[in-house]
Amino acid sequence: MNTPTGSNGGLHRQTSAARSACLLVFLVCGIGLSAWAPMVPLVKTALRMDEATLGFVLLSLGAGSLTLMPFTGILINRWGSRRVMLAAAVCISLTLPALLLASSVLRLALTLYIFGAAIGGIDVAMNAHAVSVQDRAGRHIMSSFHGMFSLGGLAGAIGMSFLIKSGFPPVWAATGISLLLLAISISQYGRLLPHTEEQSVEVFRFRWSGGPVLLLGVMCFVVFLAEGALLDWSAVFLQFYRDVDPAMSGAGYAVFSTAMAVSRFTGDRLIRRIGPRRTVIHGSVLAASGYFLAIFVPWSDAALAGFFLVGLGAANIVPVFFTAAGRIPGIPATAALPAVTTLGYSGQLAGPALIGFIAEISSLGFALGLVGLLMLLVGLAYKYRGNTRTFDYL
C-alpha cells in the first residue's frame, strides 16, 4: 500500500525539524564543554593549584562522564533521548558558573564531576537521537552533527574569552552562557523526535574480542587524548608558558575547534577522495607536527598555529576508527564498538589528568610533546603495519 503524499510530506517536515533541533543540541554540548577551557587557568590561580593538583581535579570531569555513560542507554530506553538531553542541559547550565564559585579544591572536583556526568549523558543521548534522525532521513548526515559540536567548541571558547576580555566578571560571563544554553535546549525540545518514534537503543555487548579491537581502542585513546589535552591544557599553556593575557587564553581551544569544524564538515569528501588509510596516516602526522610546533617554537602565534594543525589532522581519524570497528570480520559491531568507544572517551576525559602528573615532574611542554609523539606513533602503526591483517578491513 502506498503512503499518501501528505503523510510523506509531514514525515519529511518532522525529520527536518528534528535534525535542526538535534544539530543545536550538539552545538549546546560543544559550547558548554569548551566554555570550561578559558576557566581552567582562572580556577588554577584562584585555588593556588600546581599542575599535579589540577590534573587530579581534571580527572573528576572524566570520571563523571565515564560513570554516567554506561547507564545513559537505560535512561534513554526508559524516558527517551530528548528528555535525557534536556535534563543534562539543565545540569550543565547550573554547574558551569558553579565551577568558578568553588571555594576549595574538593568542591571544585565534586562540581566538575557533576558537570562531567552531564556532558557524558548529553553526549550519548544526542548521538543516539542523531542515529534515529539519520535513519529517518535515509542518508549519511552524522558528520554534520559532529561538525556542529566542533562549531560549538569554537563559539564557547571565543564567547567566554570575549566576555571576560570585555570586563564581565567570569561568573557573570559563565552565567550568561548558561542561560543561552538553557534557552536553546528548552526551545528545541518540542522539535526533537518523541520517544515513541525513536529507534530503540540497543543494549550493547562489551567485549574486547582480541587484538584488532584492542589496538583500535588504544589508538582511539591516543587521538581522544590529543583532543582532550587541548581542552584542559591549551589555556594553561598559553597563559603560563607563552605569556598570553588570561582573557585571551581560550584562543588556543578556539582555533583548534575551528580547524576541527572545517575538517569535519569536509571530512566525508576527503575520505572518499584519498581513502581512510591515508586520512589516518596524514592526519596523525599533521596533528603531531602541530604539537611539536606549539612546544618547540617559543611564540604564542606559533602555539596557536600548532593547535590549528592538531585540529585539522585529528578531526577525521576517530570516525575512520569507529567505522573500522564496525567492519572487523567475525566480530559483531555490537561487541567491538562499545569497547573501542569506551577506551577512546577515557583518553579524552581521563587522559588530561595524566598530563598534569607528567607536567608536575617535568613541564607542561614535555607532557604535550609526549602526546605529539603518541600521535606520530598512530600514523606509523598504519604505515608500517608489516604482515598484520589488523587493518585489512579499512
N, C-alpha and C positions, 0 to 999 in steps of 0.2 A: 504494500500500500504506500502510495506516495505521500510525503509530508506536505501539507499546504504551504504555499509560498509565504503566507503571512506568518506561519509558525517558524519557517526558516529565517525570516527577517527578524522576528523577535528574538530568536536564539542568537543570531549574529550580534544584535544590539546588546544583549545581555553579556555575551562573551567579550565584546569590545569594551563595555563598561568595566567588567571585572578585570580585564587586562590593564586598563588605565589605572584603576584603583590599586591593583597589586604592584604596578610599577611605582606608585607613590609610596607604598609601604616599604619597598626596597630602598627608596630614597630616604625615608624616615630612619630606617636602620643604619644606613650609611652616615647620615648626619649625626645621629645620636652617638654612634661609636667614635666618629672622627672628632667630634667636639671635645672629647676627652683628651685628645693629643695635646692641644695647647695648655691644658690644665695640669699636665704631669709635672712640668718644672715648677709651677706655682705651688702645688702641694708639697713637692720635694723641698722647696725653700721654706714654706710655712711651717712644716713639721721637722725641719732640720734633719732630713734623712740622707744617709750615704747611699751609694749605689747598691750595696747588698741589701739594705733595708728596703729600698724602693723596689728592688727585684722581688723580694718576698711579698710586698704589698701587691705588686702587679700579678703575682701568681694567683691571688684571690679572684681576679677577674676571670682568668681561665678556669679556675676551679668551679666558680659559679656556673659558667656556661656548660662545662662538661658534666656537672651534676644534673642539670635540668634536661639537657638534650636527649638522653635516652628515654625520658619519660614523656617528652612532648608528643610523641606519636599517640600515646594512650589518651592524653588530653584532647588531641585533635579528633580521635575517634569518638570521644565522648561528647565534646562540645562544638566541634567544627573549628577549622583553622582560623576563620575570621574572628571568632571570639578570643582565641588564644592570642592572635596578633594584637587585638585591641587591649587585652589585659597586659600584655608585655609592653606595649607602647605607653600605657599609663604608668607602669612601673619605671620605665626608662625616664619618662618625664619627671617623675618625683625624685628619683635618685641622682639625676645629673647635677642639679645645683647642690644637692646634699653632699656631694663629693668634696666641694670646696668649703663646706661648713664643719667637716670632721675636725674635732679638737685633739685627736690623738691618732697614732699610727693604727691602733687596734680598731678604732671606729671607722677609719678610712678603709681598712681592709674589709670590714664587715659590709660597709656600704658598697664597696667595689664588688664584693661577692654577689650581692643582690642585683647590682647593675649588670654584672656578667651573666647571671641567670636569666635576666630579662632579655639580654641580647641573644643568648643561646636559644631561648624559647621562640622569639620572633623570627630568628634565622631559620629554624626548622619549619615553623608554621608557614612562613611566606614562600619557602621553596616548595612545600607540599601544595600550597594553593596555586603556585605558578605551574606546577605539573598538571593540575586539573584544568587550568585555563589553556595550557598548551595542547592538551588532549582534545579539548572542545574546539580549539582553533584549527587543529588538523595540520599544523606545520610547526617547524622548529622556531621558537621565539625565546628560548631560555637565555640566550646571550644578552638580549636586550634588558632582561630583568637584572642580571648581574652588572651590566653596564650602568644601570640606574643606581645600584648600590655604590659603585665607584664614583659616580657623579655626586652622590650624597656625601661621600668621603671628602670630595673637594669642597663642597658647599659648607659642610660642618667645620672643617679646619679653617677655611678662609673667613667664614662668618664669625666664629668665636674670636679669632685673632683681630678681625676688623673692629668688633665691638670693644674689645679691650684697648686696642690702639686709639679708639675714638674717645676714651676716657670713662667708659662704663665700668663700674666695679665688676670684677669677674663673676660674682654671684648673680648680679643682675643680668649680665650677659647670658649666663647659663640658664637662668630662669626664662629669659626671652626666647631662647632656642627651644626650651622645653615646652613652652606654651604653643609655639609653632608646630612642634611635632604632635602635640596632643590635638590641636585643631585639625591637622591633616588627617590623622588617624580616625577621629570621630566622624569627620565629613565624608570619608571614603568607605566607612564600614558598610553602609547600606548598598553600595555598588559591588561589593565582593560577592562571590557565589555563596548562597546559603548552604548549610551543612548537608541538606538533602540532595543537593545537586553536585557535590564534590565526589570525586572518586574516593573510595575507601583507602585509608592509609595502611599499607601492608606492614605487618609486624615482621621485620627482617630477622633472618638468622645471622648470627655473628660468628664468623669462622675465618681463621687465618688461611686455611687451605693451601699451605705450603709456600714455596719460595716466591712465585710471581706476585701474590697478594701482599706478602710481607715487604718485598722490595718496592713495590709501588707505594705502599703505605709509608715506608721510610722516606722515599723521595718526596711524597706529598708533605710529610712532616717538615722537610727542609724548605720547600717552597713556601708553605704557610708560615714557617718561622721567619723567612726573609720578609714576608709581608707584615707580620705582626711586630717585627723588630722596629719597623719604621713608625708604626702606630704609637708604640710606647716609648721609643728612644730617640726618634728624629728631633723632636723639640729640645730634649735634654742635650743632645749632641750639638745642635746649632747654638744654643744659649751658652753652654758652659765650655765648649771646645772651639767654637767659631765666633764667639762674642756677638751673636745676633741679639737684637733687642728682644726682651721677653715677650712683648706684644706681637712680635713677628715670628716667633719660634714655631708657630704652627704652619709656616710656609713649606717646611720640608714635607710634611704629610700631604699638604695641598697639591704640590707639584707631582708627588708620587701618585695621588689619586687621579689627577688629570691624565697622566700617562696611562694609568690602568683603564680609565673610562674610554679614552681614544682607542687603545689597543683592543679592548673587549668589544666595542661597537663594530670594529672591523675584523674581529678575530675569525669568524666563520669563513669569511672570504680569504683571509690569509692562509688558514689551514687547508682549504681546498686548493689553493694555488701552489704552496710549497710542500704540503704534506705534514702529518703530525710529527714525524720523527725530526725533521729539520726545524719545525716550530719549537720543539723541546730543546734541541741542541743549541740553536742560535739564541733562543730566549734565555737559556741558562747562562751562556757566555756573556750576553748583554747585561743581564742582571748582576752577575759577578763583577763585570767591568764597572758598573755603576757604584757598587760598594767600594771598590778599590779607588776609584776616582774621588769619592767623598772623603775617604780617610787619609789618602796619601797626598792630596793637593790641599794645602792649608788655607783655602779661601772659602768663604761662605757661598759664593756663586758656584764654585766647583762642587760643593756638597749638594746644593740644590740640583745641579745638572746630573750628579750621580744618582740622586733619589729618583729623578725623572727616568733615567735609564733603567733603574730597577723595576719601576712600574711597567715600562714598555716591554721589558724582557719577561717578567714573571707572569704577566696577565693571563696568557693563554696556555700556560703549562698545565695547571690543575685541571681545566676542562678536558684536555687530552688524556690525562691520567684517569679521570673519572670514567671517560668513555672506554678506555682500555680495560679498566677493572670490570666493566660490564660485558666484555667480549673475551675473557680468558677461556680457552677451550676446556670443557669438562668441569668448570666451576661456575655454579649459578651466580648471576648478578646479585641475587638477594643474600648471598653469603659473602661475596667479595666486596661489594660497595660499602656496607657498614663498617667493615674493618679498615678499609682504605680511608674512608671519611673520618673515622674516629682518630686515627693516627695523624691525619692531616690537620684537623682542627686542634688537636693537642699541641701541635707545633706552633700554630698561630696564637693560641690563647695561653698556653703554659710556657712555651719556649722562651719568650722575652724575659721571664724571670731568671732563666739560666744566664742570659746575657748580663743581667745585673750582678750575679755572683762572680762571673768571669771578670767583669769590669772592675769589681772591688779589689781583686787580687792582681790586676794588670792595669787596663784602661778601657774605656768605652770604645775607643778606636780599634784596639786589638780585638775586642769581642765582636764588633761589627765586621772586622776583617775576616774572622773565622766564618761568619755567616756567608760572606762572599766566596770564601774557599769552598764551603759546602755546596753552594750553588754551582760552582765550576765543576765539582765532582759529579753533580747530577748530569750535566752535559756530557762529561767524559764517559759516564756509565752507559749512555746511549750510543756514543760514537764508537767506543771500543768495548763492545759487549762480547767479543770473542765468539765462541761457539754456542753460547747460551741461547735458548729459544724463548727467554722470558718476554721479549718484546716483539715476537713474530706476529702477534695479533694486532699490532698497531698499523 
